[in-house]
Amino acid sequence: MDNAPDRGRPDIATPLVAWFRDAARDLPWRRPGFPAWGTLVSEIMLQQTQVARVVPRLEAWLTRWPTPADLAASPPGEAVRAWDRLGYPRRAIALHAAATAIAEQHGNVVPRDVDALLALPGIGDYTARAVAVFAYGDRHPVVDVNVRRVLARALLGHGQPGPAKAKQDLPLMESVLPEDRDAAAATNAAVMELGALVCVARSPACDACPIADRCAWRAAGYPEHDGPRAPKQARFAGSDRQVRGLIMAELRSSDVPVLRSEIDLVWPDDAQRERALASLLRDGLAVGDDAGGYTLPSV
């Protein structure tokens, strides 16, 4: 059966899926039998974090907490501690809350339905769709920054995708998905992989691209992007994020409350350090006060 979509656009699914079979990286979440819980954990860990940093942390996490109920039974502070240096530790708190909801409301089984996934604490549209597609094989468009770049170039002839717009991005990805569920899931993964390995933001490897002969950007002569650009992440060095990370490192490394005098040593700017600590308390990543010291959350 021909699985190629027929919606007035060039068929990029067929050559991409063929390429993906040979070029796909061997990653834990792509192996047969990988659990839906593992897929959910991996998707949250992969948000703004490199694959090479995620794989060892994911494997350690699933060894310690092989089901949502196992994580829910541990204090949220242990989730933050195990998150280590993956960055954006609020994700660990959100994952603990999602695990608790799955254990209590879904019989310890990660839901399959996108709306049910969206109802979990901390789960957004991308993660819900990714779990439904990559864990359960359902047919939905899945769009991340790599996918948006590939679609912008291959279908629209734009060098860069510009800011994310779900109302445009999802229908565009939908337009290239085959009707067959397995082929659609493979297409989602293949477009994502192409954006990660070949159709990268800078210096794309067009000579190695399996859809180069169908790429609108290439056919137009690689015009410079003159439209709106996606916002760039603020510089890390010297930022509040760096100070938050330094305070979190102190809390993770200690089994007893960290004194305010110890926190004062991690960064010289009093106002910035105070702002970072206040934000950690507000986000639930730290608890305590100057009198008794500060720790990771225990409940």
C-alpha positions in Angstrom: 0.0 0.0 0.0 1.3 3.5 -0.8 1.5 5.4 2.4 2.4 8.7 0.9 0.0 11.6 1.7 -1.7 13.2 -1.2 -2.6 16.7 -0.2 -1.0 18.8 -2.9 2.5 18.9 -1.3 5.6 17.0 -2.3 5.9 13.6 -0.6 8.7 13.9 1.9 7.4 11.1 4.1 8.5 8.2 1.9 12.2 9.1 1.4 12.5 10.3 5.0 11.2 7.1 6.5 13.5 5.1 4.2 16.4 7.3 5.3 15.4 7.0 9.0 15.5 3.2 8.9 19.3 3.4 8.2 20.3 6.7 9.8 18.3 6.8 13.1 20.4 6.9 16.2 20.1 3.9 18.6 18.3 5.7 21.5 16.6 3.9 24.5 13.2 5.3 23.8 13.2 3.9 20.2 13.9 0.3 21.2 11.1 -2.3 21.1 9.3 -2.7 24.5 10.4 0.6 25.9 7.6 1.6 28.4 5.3 4.5 28.0 6.5 5.8 31.4 10.0 5.9 30.0 8.8 7.8 26.9 7.1 10.4 29.1 10.3 10.8 31.3 12.5 11.0 28.3 10.4 13.7 26.6 10.4 15.9 29.7 14.2 15.4 30.1 14.8 16.2 26.5 13.2 19.6 26.6 16.1 22.1 26.0 18.6 19.4 27.0 21.1 17.5 24.7 20.4 13.8 24.0 23.9 12.8 25.2 23.2 14.3 28.7 19.8 12.8 28.9 20.5 9.1 28.1 22.6 8.2 31.3 20.3 10.2 33.5 17.2 8.6 32.0 18.6 5.1 32.5 19.5 5.8 36.1 16.0 7.3 36.7 14.1 4.3 35.3 16.3 1.9 37.3 15.4 3.7 40.5 11.8 4.5 39.6 10.6 2.0 37.0 6.9 3.1 37.3 5.1 6.3 38.1 4.0 4.9 41.5 7.7 4.3 42.4 8.5 7.9 41.8 5.3 9.1 43.5 6.3 7.2 46.7 9.5 9.2 47.0 9.7 12.9 48.2 9.8 15.4 45.4 13.1 16.6 46.7 14.6 13.2 45.7 13.4 13.8 42.1 15.1 17.1 42.1 18.3 15.6 43.5 18.2 12.8 40.9 17.7 15.4 38.2 21.2 16.5 39.0 22.5 19.0 36.3 20.0 18.5 33.5 18.9 22.1 34.0 15.4 23.6 34.5 14.8 21.5 37.7 11.2 22.6 37.8 10.7 19.8 35.3 11.6 17.3 38.1 8.9 18.7 40.3 6.4 18.6 37.4 7.3 15.0 36.6 6.8 14.0 40.2 3.4 15.6 40.2 2.5 13.9 36.9 3.7 10.5 38.3 1.5 11.0 41.4 -1.5 11.8 39.2 -0.9 8.7 37.0 -0.5 6.4 40.0 -3.6 7.8 41.7 -5.9 8.5 38.8 -4.8 6.1 36.0 -4.0 2.9 37.7 -0.2 3.5 37.4 -0.5 3.4 33.5 0.5 6.5 31.5 -2.7 7.5 29.6 -2.8 7.2 25.9 -5.4 9.9 25.1 -3.9 13.3 24.3 -6.5 15.2 26.4 -5.9 12.9 29.3 -2.2 13.5 29.0 -2.7 17.2 28.8 -4.7 17.0 32.1 -1.6 15.8 33.9 0.4 18.4 35.9 3.2 20.0 33.8 2.4 18.2 30.6 2.1 20.5 27.5 0.8 20.0 24.0 4.1 18.8 22.5 4.8 16.2 25.3 1.2 14.9 25.2 1.4 14.4 21.4 4.9 12.9 21.6 3.8 10.3 24.2 0.7 9.4 22.2 2.7 8.9 19.0 6.0 7.5 20.2 4.7 5.3 23.1 1.4 4.2 21.7 1.8 4.7 17.9 -1.3 6.9 17.5 -1.5 9.3 14.6 -0.9 12.9 15.6 1.5 15.6 14.2 4.4 16.2 16.6 6.2 19.5 16.2 9.4 20.7 17.9 12.0 23.2 16.9 13.8 20.7 14.6 10.5 19.8 12.9 9.6 23.4 12.4 13.0 24.1 10.7 12.6 21.1 8.3 9.1 22.1 7.3 9.9 25.7 6.9 12.8 24.9 4.5 11.4 21.9 2.7 7.8 23.1 2.2 7.8 26.9 2.6 11.2 27.8 1.2 12.2 29.7 4.4 15.6 29.5 5.8 14.4 29.6 9.4 11.0 28.8 10.9 10.4 31.9 12.9 8.5 31.9 16.2 6.4 28.8 17.0 2.7 29.1 16.0 0.8 25.9 16.8 -2.2 26.9 14.7 0.2 26.9 11.6 2.8 24.4 12.6 0.5 21.4 13.5 -1.6 21.6 10.3 1.6 21.9 8.2 3.0 18.7 9.8 -0.4 17.0 9.5 -0.2 17.7 5.8 2.8 15.5 5.3 1.8 12.6 7.5 0.7 9.3 5.8 -2.7 8.0 6.8 -1.2 4.7 8.0 -0.6 5.0 11.8 2.8 3.2 11.8 4.0 5.2 8.8 2.8 8.5 10.4 4.7 7.7 13.6 7.8 6.9 11.6 7.4 10.1 9.7 7.2 12.2 12.9 10.4 10.6 14.1 12.2 10.9 10.8 11.4 14.6 10.3 12.6 15.2 13.9 15.8 13.2 13.3 16.5 15.0 10.0 16.3 18.4 11.8 18.6 17.1 14.6 21.3 15.6 12.4 21.2 17.0 8.9 18.9 20.1 8.5 20.5 21.8 11.4 20.2 25.5 12.2 23.6 26.4 11.0 25.5 24.8 8.1 22.9 22.2 7.1 24.3 19.1 5.3 22.2 19.5 2.2 24.3 17.1 0.2 23.4 14.3 2.6 19.7 15.2 2.8 17.3 12.5 1.5 14.7 15.2 0.5 17.1 17.7 -1.1 15.5 17.2 -4.5 12.1 18.2 -3.0 13.3 21.1 -0.8 11.7 24.4 -1.6 14.5 26.4 0.1 17.1 24.6 -2.0 15.1 25.1 -5.2 14.9 28.8 -4.5 18.6 29.1 -4.1 18.8 29.3 -0.3 17.4 32.8 0.2 18.3 34.6 3.4 15.6 34.6 6.0 14.1 38.0 6.3 11.0 37.3 8.4 10.5 37.2 12.2 12.9 34.9 14.1 12.4 32.7 17.0 13.5 34.3 20.3 17.0 33.4 21.4 17.7 32.1 24.9 19.3 34.6 27.2 23.0 34.1 27.9 23.6 31.7 30.8 26.8 33.1 32.3 26.1 35.6 35.0 22.3 35.1 34.7 19.8 34.3 37.4 19.6 30.8 36.0 23.3 30.3 36.8 22.8 31.6 40.3 19.8 29.3 40.8 21.9 26.4 39.6 24.6 27.1 42.1 22.2 27.3 45.0 20.5 24.1 43.8 23.9 22.3 43.6 24.4 23.2 47.3 21.0 21.8 48.2 21.4 18.6 46.2 24.8 17.9 47.7 23.7 18.2 51.3 21.7 15.8 53.5 21.2 18.5 56.1 19.7 22.0 55.8 22.1 24.4 54.1 22.7 27.6 56.1 22.1 31.0 54.7 25.8 31.8 55.4 26.7 28.9 53.1 24.3 30.1 50.3 25.8 33.6 50.6 29.2 32.1 49.5 27.9 30.8 46.1 27.6 34.2 44.4 28.9 37.7 45.3 26.0 39.9 44.1 23.6 40.1 47.1 20.6 41.3 45.2 20.9 38.7 42.4 21.5 35.9 44.9 18.5 37.0 47.0 16.4 37.1 43.8 17.5 33.6 42.8 16.8 32.1 46.2 13.4 33.7 46.3 12.5 32.3 42.9 13.5 28.8 44.0 11.3 29.1 47.1 8.5 30.3 44.9 8.9 27.5 42.4 8.8 24.9 45.2 12.4 23.7 44.4 13.6 24.8 47.9 12.0 25.1 51.3 13.1 26.6 54.6 14.2 29.9 56.0 17.2 31.7 57.3 16.7 30.5 60.8 16.5 26.8 60.0 18.4 26.6 56.7 17.2 25.5 53.3 16.6 22.0 51.8 15.0 20.3 48.8 11.3 19.8 49.2 10.3 16.6 51.2 6.5 16.6 50.5 
